[in-house]
Amino acid sequence: MSRHTEVAEILIDIEAQLRQIGQWDRLPPSREALASSQPFCVDTLTLPQWLQFIFLPTLYQILEEGGELPGRCGIAPMAEEYFRGTELPHDDLLDALLRIDTLLTGGAR
């Protein structure tokens, strides 16, 4: 299986997990919120919104265009912190994020 295919499968899993735990928004945030210059748009978006509206579309676009995937990824620790203390069943989402982190960072040359 190609690295691009593996990434696509994990992205689908991330989306499914966000939907399953009720963290998938039907409406996108404002253009201003999406234009934040802060890492993960922490000043304007929740982490699930960032995953849905920035991370997933960006990686899907790279895959569609056959572009080069990022050489480093470290989202799982941010997600662990975000979900700490919540009642949301987030273990499967964290697992998917750890898999994407490992695949992208492990594939760095």
C-alpha positions in Angstrom: 0.0 0.0 0.0 1.4 3.4 -0.9 2.0 6.1 1.7 -0.6 8.3 0.0 -3.2 5.5 0.3 -2.4 4.9 4.0 -2.7 8.7 4.7 -6.1 8.8 2.9 -7.4 5.9 4.9 -6.4 7.6 8.2 -7.9 10.9 7.1 -11.2 9.1 6.5 -10.9 7.5 9.9 -10.3 10.9 11.6 -13.4 12.3 9.9 -15.5 9.3 11.0 -14.3 9.7 14.6 -15.0 13.4 14.7 -18.5 12.7 13.4 -19.0 9.8 15.9 -18.2 11.9 18.9 -20.3 14.8 17.7 -17.4 17.1 16.9 -18.2 17.6 13.2 -19.7 21.0 12.3 -22.3 21.4 9.6 -21.3 25.0 8.9 -17.8 26.3 8.4 -16.3 29.0 10.6 -16.0 32.6 9.3 -13.3 33.4 6.8 -11.6 35.5 9.5 -11.5 32.6 11.9 -9.9 30.4 9.2 -7.3 33.0 8.5 -5.8 33.0 12.0 -2.0 33.1 12.0 -1.7 31.2 15.3 -0.7 27.5 15.3 -3.7 25.3 15.1 -5.8 28.6 14.9 -6.0 28.3 18.7 -7.3 31.8 19.0 -10.3 31.3 16.6 -11.1 27.6 16.3 -11.5 24.5 18.5 -9.1 21.7 17.7 -11.9 19.6 16.0 -12.8 22.6 13.8 -9.1 23.0 12.9 -9.0 19.3 12.0 -12.2 19.5 9.9 -11.7 22.8 8.1 -7.9 23.1 7.8 -6.0 19.9 8.4 -8.2 17.4 6.5 -8.8 19.6 3.5 -5.2 20.5 3.2 -4.0 16.9 3.2 -6.8 15.8 0.9 -5.7 18.5 -1.6 -2.1 17.3 -1.4 -3.2 13.7 -2.0 -5.4 14.8 -5.0 -2.6 16.8 -6.6 -0.1 14.0 -5.9 2.0 16.5 -3.9 4.6 15.9 -1.3 3.2 15.1 2.1 4.5 17.0 5.2 7.6 15.4 6.7 6.5 16.1 10.3 3.2 15.9 12.1 2.5 16.2 15.8 -1.2 16.6 16.3 -1.9 13.7 18.8 -0.3 15.5 21.8 -2.4 18.6 21.1 -5.5 16.5 20.9 -4.7 14.7 24.1 -4.5 18.1 25.9 -7.7 19.4 24.2 -9.8 16.4 25.2 -8.3 15.9 28.7 -11.0 16.3 31.2 -13.9 16.0 28.7 -16.5 13.3 28.7 -16.1 12.7 25.0 -15.1 9.2 23.9 -12.0 10.3 22.1 -9.6 7.3 22.3 -10.3 6.2 18.7 -9.7 9.7 17.4 -6.5 10.0 19.4 -5.4 6.6 17.9 -6.1 7.9 14.4 -4.2 11.1 15.0 -1.2 9.2 16.5 -1.2 7.0 13.4 -1.1 10.0 11.0 1.7 11.6 13.2 3.7 8.4 13.0 3.2 7.8 9.3 4.0 11.4 8.3 6.9 11.9 10.7 8.2 8.3 10.2 8.2 8.9 6.4 10.4 12.0 6.7 13.7 11.7 4.9 
